[in-house]
Amino acid sequence: MRLLVTRPEPDATALRAHLIAQGHEVLIEPLITIKFDDTDPIELDGVQALIVTSRNGLRALAASPALEQAQSLPLFAVGPGTAATAKALGFQHVIRGPGTGRQLVSFIIERADVNGGPLLHLSGDVLAYDFATELTRLGYHVLRPIVYETEPSDRLSGSTAARIANGYIEGVLLLSPRTAAIYTRLIKLHGLLDAARDMTYFCISEAAAAQLEEIAPAKVEIAAEPNLQEVLALTARAASQSP
């Protein structure tokens, strides 16, 4: 299949390699740009554990003087990809949680001391789910420095818009509800609803798929679990079924 990858760099290029290995042709159109400038400092004094819901939080930490101190702390990671990145950075106590922030709340309260030090969430400026509010309600002290910022695209590139319009792109990968919402907005902006309706969408979750309502696509595939490995399982199956 000819697939469009919409996730930010550098993850888009890494994903492209996986998809090419499956036999797909892959175009990249990041719909969000990640920025690490002018963000909050990472201060770890008294912190009992870290919470990471994105590889970008770990990338910010890797560039911080706090990295060495952080490596000795327990780290709660959403999903297998973030957990693997943490281990690659030298974290010895990585606790892999479920694939969404909402599910992570119950996972953390079973393992973190409510009377211990603060939990520190390495977060971006926009959250899919503000689980810190729920943890605070339960008595935890949660710190949330903004360690990266996200900038949504305001247009599709001319080449991508043209390829959608002429039916060249056969499938689109959407790995977050926010990305799916941006994609839908841009499809409407460019007047591509009819062309977009005919493509297959590989979505990381029901929440991401729900953002496609205005497109009303003919075919939506949803990952069995909200992580990249399960999305790749969908694209591998599609590759095996393609002529």
C-alpha positions as CSV (number, residue, x, y, z in Angstrom):
1,M,0.0,0.0,0.0
2,R,0.9,3.6,-0.4
3,L,0.8,5.0,3.2
4,L,0.9,8.4,4.7
5,V,2.7,8.8,8.1
6,T,1.5,11.8,10.1
7,R,3.4,11.5,13.4
8,P,6.1,14.1,14.3
9,E,9.8,13.6,13.6
10,P,12.1,11.9,14.4
11,D,9.5,9.1,15.1
12,A,8.0,9.5,11.6
13,T,11.3,8.4,9.9
14,A,11.7,5.5,12.2
15,L,8.1,4.4,11.5
16,R,8.7,4.7,7.8
17,A,11.5,2.2,8.0
18,H,9.2,-0.3,9.7
19,L,6.5,0.1,7.1
20,I,9.0,-0.1,4.2
21,A,10.2,-3.4,5.6
22,Q,6.6,-4.6,5.5
23,G,6.5,-3.9,1.8
24,H,4.7,-0.5,1.8
25,E,5.5,2.7,0.0
26,V,5.6,5.5,2.6
27,L,5.2,9.3,2.5
28,I,5.8,11.5,5.6
29,E,3.7,14.5,6.5
30,P,4.2,15.4,10.2
31,L,1.1,17.1,11.4
32,I,2.7,18.3,14.7
33,T,6.2,19.8,15.2
34,I,7.9,19.2,18.5
35,K,9.9,22.0,20.1
36,F,12.2,21.9,23.1
37,D,13.1,25.6,23.4
38,D,12.0,27.9,26.2
39,T,10.6,25.1,28.3
40,D,10.5,24.5,32.1
41,P,13.6,23.2,34.0
42,I,13.5,19.7,35.3
43,E,14.1,19.7,39.1
44,L,14.1,16.4,40.9
45,D,14.9,17.1,44.5
46,G,12.6,15.0,46.7
47,V,10.8,13.4,43.7
48,Q,9.8,9.7,44.3
49,A,9.2,8.7,40.7
50,L,8.9,10.0,37.2
51,I,5.9,9.7,34.8
52,V,6.5,9.7,31.1
53,T,3.7,9.5,28.6
54,S,5.7,10.3,25.4
55,R,9.2,9.7,24.0
56,N,9.5,13.5,23.7
57,G,9.5,13.8,27.5
58,L,12.5,11.5,27.5
59,R,14.2,13.4,24.7
60,A,13.9,16.6,26.8
61,L,15.3,14.8,29.8
62,A,18.2,13.4,27.8
63,A,19.3,16.9,27.0
64,S,19.0,18.1,30.6
65,P,21.6,18.1,33.3
66,A,19.1,16.3,35.5
67,L,19.5,13.0,33.5
68,E,22.0,11.4,35.7
69,Q,20.0,12.1,38.8
70,A,16.8,10.9,37.1
71,Q,18.3,7.6,36.1
72,S,18.2,6.4,39.7
73,L,14.5,7.1,40.1
74,P,11.6,4.7,39.3
75,L,10.0,5.7,36.0
76,F,6.4,5.0,35.0
77,A,6.1,4.7,31.2
78,V,3.0,4.6,29.0
79,G,3.3,1.7,26.6
80,P,6.2,-0.5,25.3
81,G,7.8,2.1,23.1
82,T,8.3,4.7,25.8
83,A,9.5,2.1,28.2
84,A,12.0,0.8,25.7
85,T,13.3,4.4,25.1
86,A,13.7,4.9,28.9
87,K,15.7,1.7,29.2
88,A,17.9,2.8,26.3
89,L,18.6,6.0,28.2
90,G,19.9,4.0,31.2
91,F,17.0,3.9,33.5
92,Q,17.2,0.8,35.7
93,H,13.7,0.8,37.2
94,V,11.3,1.2,34.3
95,I,7.7,0.3,35.2
96,R,5.8,-0.2,32.0
97,G,2.2,0.8,32.4
98,P,-0.9,0.5,30.1
99,G,-1.1,2.4,26.8
100,T,-3.1,5.5,27.8
101,G,-2.8,8.2,30.5
102,R,-6.3,7.4,31.7
103,Q,-5.4,3.8,32.4
104,L,-2.1,4.8,34.0
105,V,-3.8,6.4,37.0
106,S,-4.9,3.1,38.6
107,F,-1.6,1.6,37.7
108,I,0.3,4.3,39.5
109,I,-1.8,4.3,42.7
110,E,-1.1,0.6,43.1
111,R,2.6,1.2,43.1
112,A,3.5,4.7,44.3
113,D,3.4,5.9,47.9
114,V,0.8,8.5,48.5
115,N,2.8,9.8,51.4
116,G,6.1,9.8,49.5
117,G,7.6,12.6,47.6
118,P,6.1,14.2,44.5
119,L,5.5,12.4,41.3
120,L,7.0,14.3,38.3
121,H,5.3,14.1,34.9
122,L,7.6,15.1,32.0
123,S,4.9,16.5,29.9
124,G,4.2,18.5,26.8
125,D,2.0,21.6,26.6
126,V,-1.0,19.6,25.4
127,L,-2.3,16.5,27.1
128,A,-4.6,13.9,25.8
129,Y,-5.7,13.2,29.4
130,D,-4.8,15.2,32.5
131,F,-4.4,12.3,34.9
132,A,-2.4,14.6,37.3
133,T,-5.8,16.1,38.4
134,E,-7.1,12.6,39.4
135,L,-3.9,11.7,41.2
136,T,-4.0,15.0,43.1
137,R,-7.6,14.3,44.1
138,L,-6.4,11.0,45.5
139,G,-3.8,12.7,47.7
140,Y,-0.7,12.6,45.5
141,H,1.6,15.6,44.9
142,V,2.2,15.8,41.1
143,L,4.6,18.2,39.4
144,R,4.2,18.9,35.7
145,P,7.0,20.8,34.1
146,I,6.3,21.5,30.4
147,V,9.5,20.1,28.8
148,Y,8.4,20.3,25.2
149,E,5.9,22.2,23.1
150,T,3.7,21.0,20.2
151,E,2.9,23.1,17.1
152,P,0.1,21.8,14.8
153,S,0.4,22.2,11.1
154,D,-1.8,24.8,9.5
155,R,-1.8,23.3,6.0
156,L,-0.9,20.1,4.2
157,S,2.1,20.3,1.9
158,G,1.2,20.8,-1.8
159,S,2.5,17.4,-2.7
160,T,0.6,15.6,-0.1
161,A,-2.7,17.4,-0.8
162,A,-2.2,16.6,-4.5
163,R,-1.6,12.9,-3.8
164,I,-4.7,12.7,-1.7
165,A,-6.7,14.5,-4.3
166,N,-5.6,12.1,-7.2
167,G,-6.1,9.0,-5.1
168,Y,-2.4,8.1,-4.9
169,I,-2.4,7.6,-1.1
170,E,-4.2,4.5,-0.1
171,G,-3.9,4.6,3.7
172,V,-3.1,6.9,6.6
173,L,-1.6,6.2,10.0
174,L,-3.1,8.2,12.9
175,L,-1.3,7.7,16.2
176,S,-3.1,10.1,18.5
177,P,-6.6,11.7,18.8
178,R,-5.0,15.1,18.4
179,T,-3.2,14.1,15.2
180,A,-6.5,12.7,13.9
181,A,-8.3,15.9,14.7
182,I,-5.6,18.0,12.9
183,Y,-5.8,15.7,9.9
184,T,-9.6,16.1,9.7
185,R,-9.3,19.8,10.0
186,L,-6.8,20.0,7.2
187,I,-8.7,17.7,4.9
188,K,-11.7,20.0,5.2
189,L,-9.5,23.1,4.7
190,H,-8.1,21.7,1.4
191,G,-11.5,20.5,0.2
192,L,-10.5,16.8,0.2
193,L,-13.3,15.1,2.0
194,D,-14.4,13.0,-1.0
195,A,-10.9,11.8,-1.7
196,A,-10.1,11.2,1.9
197,R,-13.2,9.1,2.4
198,D,-11.9,6.4,0.1
199,M,-8.7,5.7,2.0
200,T,-8.0,3.2,4.8
201,Y,-7.2,4.6,8.2
202,F,-5.0,2.8,10.7
203,C,-5.8,4.3,14.1
204,I,-4.1,3.7,17.4
205,S,-7.3,3.9,19.4
206,E,-11.1,4.3,19.3
207,A,-10.5,7.9,20.4
208,A,-8.3,8.6,17.4
209,A,-10.8,7.0,15.1
210,A,-13.6,9.1,16.5
211,Q,-11.9,12.3,15.2
212,L,-12.6,11.1,11.7
213,E,-16.4,11.4,12.0
214,E,-16.7,14.3,9.6
215,I,-14.7,12.4,6.9
216,A,-16.9,9.3,7.4
217,P,-14.2,7.0,5.9
218,A,-15.2,3.8,4.3
219,K,-12.6,1.7,6.2
220,V,-11.0,2.3,9.6
221,E,-8.7,-0.2,11.3
222,I,-8.2,0.2,15.1
223,A,-5.3,-1.3,17.0
224,A,-6.1,-4.0,19.5
225,E,-4.2,-2.1,22.1
226,P,-3.2,1.6,22.0
227,N,0.5,1.2,21.0
228,L,2.6,1.4,17.9
229,Q,3.3,-2.4,17.8
230,E,-0.4,-3.1,17.4
231,V,-0.8,-0.5,14.7
232,L,2.1,-2.1,12.9
233,A,0.3,-5.4,13.2
234,L,-2.6,-3.8,11.3
235,T,-0.3,-2.5,8.5
236,A,1.5,-5.9,8.3
237,R,-1.9,-7.6,7.7
238,A,-2.7,-5.0,5.1
239,A,0.6,-5.7,3.4
240,S,-0.1,-9.4,3.3
241,Q,-3.5,-8.8,1.7
242,S,-2.2,-6.3,-0.9
243,P,-1.7,-7.4,-4.5
